[in-house]
Amino acid sequence: MQSNQARTPLLDKAIQHIEKFPYSFHVPGHKNGQVTASSRHDLFKDMMRLDLTEIPGLDDLHAPDGVIQEAETLAADWFQTGSTFFLVNGSTVGNLAMILATCEADDLVLVQRNCHKSVLNGLELAGARPVFLAPQLNPQTNRYEHPSYKDIVSACKSNPDAKALILTYPDYFGKIFELEKIIKVAHEYDIPVLVDEAHGCHFSVPFFEMDSAVHLGADIVVQSAHKMTPALTMGAFLHISKKTGKINKQKVAHYLQLLQSSSPSYLIMISLDIARFYLANYTKEQYNQLMIYLRKVRHIFRSNDFWDLEISDDPLKLVLKAAGGVSTEEIMNSLELEGLIAEMKTDEDILLVFGMEPHMDAAVLEAAVEKVKANLKKYSKHVEKHDKIENNDQKIIYRTETLSLSYQQMKAKGTKWVELEDSVGYVAADTITPYPPGIPLIAKGERITSRHVGVIKELQKKKISFQPSREIIGLYVFE
């Protein structure tokens, strides 16, 4: 690492600018925070002072040659990449851009089936032909995680002309797998590996002992800086490997300027500069203090009558598995009554996400969790017990290998709305996604089965929300 990682060039330049030029006669309309609706917005007013735009000295995200270029270069140096791009539209835009820069119409693409919906959206925009790789069910967690090494080897052998292999690492719950071994196999077939590493930005810090996909040989990697590091929501990075000869940097840059706002948020970009600084200057002492804190947290959330505690590969993720007939909805409600907001719930899991430093006093947390358990004890005496979805064949359906229609065929077909009960046998005209985590249950172009319908009903009973509609009473299908 050659550069001075103690610098924050974009943040420093923005502060210099507002000190030197306190009066704005350019957009945005809040005029450096001086135009607001009322005095109630003072906190917002302070933040808006750094909400700047592309004026002399502040560079341009889509043609960087000043402080933004400097900040991106510092990031590339820290992450040890050939190039790093700042993203202001989240990992979503990174996933779209990396797919469009790599795949064209009718290209075969090997895709982990339990991918984020943005991956499927990228494939649709490219007009590519996905070959889905079914994830394995982990009997310990009762969740689908990643495709097996054996299945990926088989897919590469069967599809040597594939233009990309797209994987998710780690998964939402912090589980990792033998990615380096898989990347080597794909590269033997000259297949570039694209990785959605939305939840692994902190893997760049060596103390965590989990290698980033960047260091494991992936050709292009997208990370959500805002998920695990102190960056603003929608702040993300796209990394191109130093070693790859399979990714065209100019094409990536082209699609990023095409897909991202022409007025990118300086607040988000500044937060990315700060996030890189934070990672690069994170100390062993900070890590040690975090591990001490997380050991206390695991003890506080230890298994009891209402949940079992699952420890993930990523120490910043904890999973509460509903037990004793109490539903995840009831546990979530009890947590929220004590001011504790979890990341997400599924039919049987609640995910807790921690930051890279302690953010709540352990004694205060312990008192709150004891109240949660006391409330659940009172509540559970008066409600019927809930069953889990025990039959895994009925839980999630990830066995489809290809879509029933190509994306080109879908464009030519009309659609209609049918009741959920009547949708079996039709080809879905919409992607149906429990959210969070944003992993499609039914992909657009996939044939709907009775098992799909059964799972949707079961998840809705457990108050799981969906996209594009929170409640699914019917579906758009192709005629």
C-alpha angles and dihedrals in degrees: 000000000000105000130083103259091187089077129093102190099175095047092045093049092048092052091048089051098053091045093050097037109033094163122069126205092171136070139318101074098224088075099221090322095305095114111062136145098247145338087269087077097064094122090051090046093059091049093050092061087077093044094103136156141220101299128141111300096018098081129216124270092215095050105022118186102140136037095342090052088048092051092047091048091053088051092049089051093050095046091042094234135143090236136358124197126200111231123203097181098060131249086308092076090043091054091048093048097046091051095046091047091052107033135053135188113307094006114144112240127186108221134183101239096220091060127137114276091247089068091057090045090053092051090050092051090049093046089229125158110241122211104199123221111210115229121231122249112238105215091202094058097025087225134116108245123167138336115269122258088239093055092048092050089050092048092051091050092048094044107034090155092060112132096212146004111218119199138170116227124203104012122231090271094053099257117149132192143190094297098154091057091050093048091054091054093049091049090052085064091043090247114147116229119226116192130197098208095167092145098041108069091117091057086086088075106086095214090072091065093216115113120227118237085245090066094040093063106265113156097222129010133188121203131185102224090187095060101064107005132057098273129122121263111279092027110131144151132229114202129195114200121248090225103045122107091177101077125075106216093197091056091050091051090047094055093044092056089044095051103034128074117275085222101053118192112259089198090061093044092049089050089054089053088051093046092054089048090050093051094044093050098040108129135216088241091057089050093048092050090049092052091050089051094047091051088056090047092052089052091049091051094039118147116286141154092297105041143010117226118235119196114211131208087252107067090210091067125073124178126206110202111204112244141172094042094295114133126231087241090060093047091048091050091050092049091050092051086063093046096259113133115193124207097241148326133223127188090287109006136071116196121212117193122199130196129236091267133037109275103176129045108256093224091052090047092050092052091050093049091049088055090049091055092045091052092048091050091055093042097047092060091066105041135068117256119257125228124221123230093262099170103081092198085065096041105073132347115223102147101101110114100188137010119263090231131031117239089249091054090049091057091059097049130086123230137219137186119246134179114264091246091054097047098086111118095020124110112247116246091192134046110244112210132180103221124238112050092034097219110140117243091191120023121214105262094028121122112246117235134192087253090059090053092047093052092048090053092046093049092047090053086057091051095250111160124226140204137255085024123020090223122038113214094146142000139227109241136178116263 
